[in-house]
Amino acid sequence: MTNDILDFTSEQFKELYNKLEGEPEFKIYFSNHSNVYMIIKYSAKVSFQRCGVSNGSGEFYFDSLNSLFAANTIDNICLEKDWGSIMDIIVDDWYHLSDKNDLNKLYNNQNENGMISTFPFR
């Protein structure tokens, strides 16, 4: 992972989130926070939490991804406002959204499993 800001818009992320099946996990690395954060997609809700801390993850649940984006969450993070400080997002501990090759691998993996048929930002 580099120290560059992620070249992947929030709209592209929302589109990817909506296309992925199951319960994908998205680890988020911010340039202005030392902690790592995670979004987990569930069938009827979404969670946002701090990763790997001994004093609690501060996990919050939201009805939708849009609700999460608009909310002020743990450590005063608002994804809508703080999107520009994200350095990387890693999907299921495997695919870096900052890496075009990983995006292609994610698309191919999901497409082979019949989970998605289009990836317009690929």
C-alpha positions as MATLAB code, in Angstrom:
seq = 'MTNDILDFTSEQFKELYNKLEGEPEFKIYFSNHSNVYMIIKYSAKVSFQRCGVSNGSGEFYFDSLNSLFAANTIDNICLEKDWGSIMDIIVDDWYHLSDKNDLNKLYNNQNENGMISTFPFR';
ca = [
       0.000    0.000    0.000;
       1.262    3.455   -0.863;
       0.659    6.745    0.915;
      -1.295    8.045   -2.077;
      -4.973    8.867   -1.833;
      -7.288    6.252   -3.333;
      -8.240    6.911   -6.967;
     -11.630    5.218   -6.590;
     -14.681    7.402   -6.108;
     -17.318    6.907   -3.442;
     -19.852    6.311   -6.227;
     -17.663    3.556   -7.688;
     -17.346    2.040   -4.220;
     -21.118    2.112   -3.704;
     -21.619    0.434   -7.057;
     -19.087   -2.273   -6.200;
     -20.627   -2.753   -2.748;
     -24.079   -3.220   -4.263;
     -22.844   -5.738   -6.851;
     -20.912   -8.011   -4.493;
     -22.870  -10.924   -3.073;
     -22.534  -12.496    0.346;
     -20.955  -10.683    3.282;
     -17.867   -8.973    1.865;
     -15.559   -7.098    4.207;
     -13.905   -3.827    3.234;
     -10.861   -2.729    5.263;
     -10.327    1.016    5.004;
      -7.007    2.826    5.513;
      -7.150    6.590    6.097;
      -4.211    8.967    5.769;
      -5.273   10.852    8.893;
      -6.110    7.939   11.242;
      -3.719    5.336   12.624;
      -6.464    2.745   13.052;
      -7.824    0.537   10.303;
     -11.600    0.449    9.848;
     -13.962   -2.056    8.304;
     -17.308   -2.067    6.539;
     -19.150   -5.383    6.505;
     -22.103   -5.901    4.192;
     -24.971   -8.003    5.534;
     -28.225   -8.885    3.788;
     -30.312   -6.317    5.681;
     -27.727   -3.987    7.250;
     -24.148   -2.746    7.138;
     -21.616   -2.382    9.955;
     -18.718   -0.020   10.451;
     -16.015   -0.687   13.026;
     -12.445   -0.099   14.121;
     -10.124   -3.085   13.599;
      -7.569   -4.653   15.904;
      -7.969   -2.535   19.005;
      -8.102   -3.876   22.537;
     -10.456   -1.215   23.898;
     -13.379   -2.084   21.636;
     -14.205   -1.893   17.974;
     -16.949    0.699   18.371;
     -19.051   -1.275   15.903;
     -22.139    0.504   14.599;
     -24.931   -0.882   12.422;
     -26.778    1.019    9.733;
     -29.826    0.221    7.618;
     -28.013    1.076    4.395;
     -24.670    2.079    2.960;
     -26.048    5.565    2.271;
     -26.986    5.914    5.956;
     -23.453    4.907    6.925;
     -21.915    7.399    4.485;
     -23.965   10.262    5.939;
     -23.375    9.394    9.621;
     -20.710   10.628   11.986;
     -19.211    7.348   13.215;
     -16.438    6.190   15.510;
     -13.385    8.435   15.767;
     -15.514   11.188   14.199;
     -15.319    9.606   10.743;
     -17.955   10.552    8.184;
     -17.323    8.630    4.980;
     -19.143   11.223    2.909;
     -16.826   13.979    4.161;
     -13.661   11.930    4.729;
     -13.608    9.943    1.473;
     -10.749   12.070    0.146;
      -8.422   10.906    2.926;
      -8.769    7.171    2.158;
      -5.477    5.642    0.980;
      -6.752    2.129    0.254;
      -9.672   -0.234    0.643;
      -9.021   -3.964    0.710;
     -11.902   -6.289   -0.152;
     -11.988   -9.569    1.789;
      -8.304   -9.224    2.761;
      -7.352   -9.839   -0.837;
      -8.210   -7.168   -3.409;
      -6.751   -3.659   -3.106;
      -9.023   -1.110   -4.746;
      -5.919    1.042   -5.246;
      -4.492   -1.613   -7.600;
      -5.971   -1.926  -11.111;
      -4.690   -5.525  -11.377;
      -6.537   -6.447   -8.176;
      -9.699   -4.826   -9.547;
      -9.427   -7.025  -12.624;
      -8.871  -10.108  -10.454;
     -11.898   -9.217   -8.328;
     -14.029   -8.763  -11.436;
     -12.837  -12.053  -12.950;
     -13.391  -13.955   -9.701;
     -16.884  -12.564   -9.217;
     -17.775  -13.005  -12.891;
     -16.625  -16.665  -12.933;
     -18.832  -17.333   -9.921;
     -21.791  -15.723  -11.688;
     -22.013  -13.005   -9.059;
     -21.566   -9.964  -11.288;
     -21.742   -9.481  -15.016;
     -20.714   -5.838  -15.335;
     -18.008   -3.751  -13.782;
     -18.277   -0.418  -15.612;
     -15.342    1.220  -13.801;
     -12.956   -1.660  -14.462;
];
